[in-house]
Amino acid sequence: MSSISDPSAGRPARDESYGYEDDKGFGWVVFAGVMIMIVGILNFIYGIAAIDESKFYVGNTNFVITDLKTWGWILTIIGGIQILVGAGIWARSQAARWVGVFIASLNAIAQLLFIAGNPWLSLALFTLDILVIYGLICYGGRLEEP
C-alpha cells in the first residue's frame, strides 16, 4: 500500500550519502566533459607542435587547405576553446553544452582535413568528438522539475 500512495514513486533514487540524484545519462555528460577537455589538451599540444613544424608529423605532406603551421594555429585555438567548454559542461551550463556540440563538430571536420599530418591521431580524436556530440545532445538537457 505504501508504494501506491508514495508521492516519490517513479522519481530517481536519492543517494543520501552523496547528496545528489542519479540523473539518467549523467555519466554521458561527465564523459563528454572529460573527453572534450582531453581532446582540447591534445589539440593544444599538437597544435603547438605543428606551429613549430615538429618532426612528429608525416614529412612532405600535402594538406587539402593551407599548410602545417596554419593547421597548428587552428588546432591550438580549437583546443583552447575545448578546454574552456569542458569546464562549462562540468558546471552544467546549457550555453557551454551547445558551444561544446558546435566546437566538437568543428574539430571533427578539422581532424578529417588534418588527417594527412597524423592519420591515427586524427581518427582517434574524430571518434572522441562524435562520442562527445552524442553525449551532449542526447543527455545534456535540462533536468525536469519533479
Contacts in CASP RR format, 6 or more apart in sequence:
PFRMAT RR
TARGET T0000
AUTHOR 0000-0000-0000
METHOD contacts of the structure
MODEL  1
MSSISDPSAGRPARDESYGYEDDKGFGWVVFAGVMIMIVGILNFIYGIAA
IDESKFYVGNTNFVITDLKTWGWILTIIGGIQILVGAGIWARSQAARWVG
VFIASLNAIAQLLFIAGNPWLSLALFTLDILVIYGLICYGGRLEEP
3 9 0 8 1.000
11 21 0 8 1.000
11 146 0 8 1.000
12 21 0 8 1.000
12 22 0 8 1.000
12 23 0 8 1.000
12 24 0 8 1.000
13 21 0 8 1.000
13 22 0 8 1.000
14 20 0 8 1.000
14 21 0 8 1.000
15 21 0 8 1.000
15 22 0 8 1.000
23 143 0 8 1.000
24 139 0 8 1.000
25 135 0 8 1.000
25 138 0 8 1.000
25 139 0 8 1.000
25 140 0 8 1.000
26 139 0 8 1.000
27 139 0 8 1.000
28 134 0 8 1.000
28 135 0 8 1.000
28 138 0 8 1.000
28 139 0 8 1.000
28 140 0 8 1.000
29 89 0 8 1.000
29 135 0 8 1.000
29 136 0 8 1.000
29 139 0 8 1.000
29 140 0 8 1.000
30 90 0 8 1.000
31 131 0 8 1.000
31 135 0 8 1.000
32 89 0 8 1.000
32 131 0 8 1.000
32 132 0 8 1.000
32 135 0 8 1.000
32 136 0 8 1.000
32 140 0 8 1.000
33 86 0 8 1.000
33 89 0 8 1.000
33 90 0 8 1.000
33 132 0 8 1.000
35 128 0 8 1.000
35 131 0 8 1.000
35 132 0 8 1.000
36 82 0 8 1.000
36 85 0 8 1.000
36 86 0 8 1.000
36 89 0 8 1.000
36 100 0 8 1.000
36 103 0 8 1.000
36 104 0 8 1.000
36 132 0 8 1.000
37 82 0 8 1.000
37 83 0 8 1.000
37 86 0 8 1.000
37 87 0 8 1.000
38 128 0 8 1.000
39 79 0 8 1.000
39 82 0 8 1.000
39 104 0 8 1.000
39 107 0 8 1.000
39 125 0 8 1.000
39 128 0 8 1.000
39 129 0 8 1.000
39 132 0 8 1.000
40 78 0 8 1.000
40 79 0 8 1.000
40 80 0 8 1.000
40 82 0 8 1.000
40 83 0 8 1.000
41 79 0 8 1.000
41 83 0 8 1.000
42 121 0 8 1.000
42 125 0 8 1.000
43 75 0 8 1.000
43 76 0 8 1.000
43 78 0 8 1.000
43 79 0 8 1.000
43 80 0 8 1.000
43 82 0 8 1.000
43 107 0 8 1.000
43 125 0 8 1.000
44 75 0 8 1.000
44 76 0 8 1.000
44 79 0 8 1.000
44 80 0 8 1.000
44 83 0 8 1.000
46 56 0 8 1.000
46 72 0 8 1.000
46 75 0 8 1.000
46 118 0 8 1.000
46 121 0 8 1.000
47 71 0 8 1.000
47 72 0 8 1.000
47 73 0 8 1.000
47 75 0 8 1.000
47 76 0 8 1.000
48 72 0 8 1.000
48 76 0 8 1.000
49 56 0 8 1.000
49 57 0 8 1.000
49 72 0 8 1.000
50 57 0 8 1.000
50 68 0 8 1.000
50 69 0 8 1.000
50 71 0 8 1.000
50 72 0 8 1.000
50 75 0 8 1.000
51 69 0 8 1.000
51 72 0 8 1.000
51 73 0 8 1.000
51 76 0 8 1.000
53 68 0 8 1.000
53 69 0 8 1.000
56 118 0 8 1.000
57 68 0 8 1.000
57 117 0 8 1.000
57 118 0 8 1.000
58 116 0 8 1.000
58 117 0 8 1.000
58 118 0 8 1.000
58 119 0 8 1.000
59 117 0 8 1.000
61 68 0 8 1.000
61 116 0 8 1.000
61 117 0 8 1.000
62 116 0 8 1.000
63 71 0 8 1.000
63 113 0 8 1.000
63 114 0 8 1.000
63 116 0 8 1.000
63 117 0 8 1.000
64 113 0 8 1.000
64 116 0 8 1.000
65 113 0 8 1.000
68 117 0 8 1.000
71 110 0 8 1.000
71 113 0 8 1.000
71 114 0 8 1.000
71 117 0 8 1.000
74 110 0 8 1.000
75 110 0 8 1.000
75 114 0 8 1.000
78 103 0 8 1.000
78 106 0 8 1.000
78 107 0 8 1.000
78 110 0 8 1.000
79 107 0 8 1.000
81 99 0 8 1.000
81 103 0 8 1.000
82 100 0 8 1.000
82 103 0 8 1.000
82 104 0 8 1.000
82 107 0 8 1.000
85 96 0 8 1.000
85 99 0 8 1.000
85 100 0 8 1.000
85 103 0 8 1.000
86 96 0 8 1.000
86 100 0 8 1.000
87 96 0 8 1.000
88 96 0 8 1.000
89 96 0 8 1.000
89 97 0 8 1.000
89 100 0 8 1.000
89 136 0 8 1.000
94 141 0 8 1.000
94 142 0 8 1.000
97 136 0 8 1.000
97 140 0 8 1.000
97 141 0 8 1.000
100 132 0 8 1.000
100 136 0 8 1.000
101 133 0 8 1.000
101 136 0 8 1.000
101 137 0 8 1.000
104 129 0 8 1.000
104 132 0 8 1.000
104 133 0 8 1.000
104 136 0 8 1.000
105 129 0 8 1.000
105 133 0 8 1.000
107 125 0 8 1.000
107 129 0 8 1.000
108 126 0 8 1.000
108 129 0 8 1.000
108 130 0 8 1.000
108 133 0 8 1.000
111 122 0 8 1.000
111 123 0 8 1.000
111 125 0 8 1.000
111 126 0 8 1.000
111 129 0 8 1.000
112 122 0 8 1.000
112 126 0 8 1.000
114 122 0 8 1.000
115 122 0 8 1.000
115 123 0 8 1.000
END
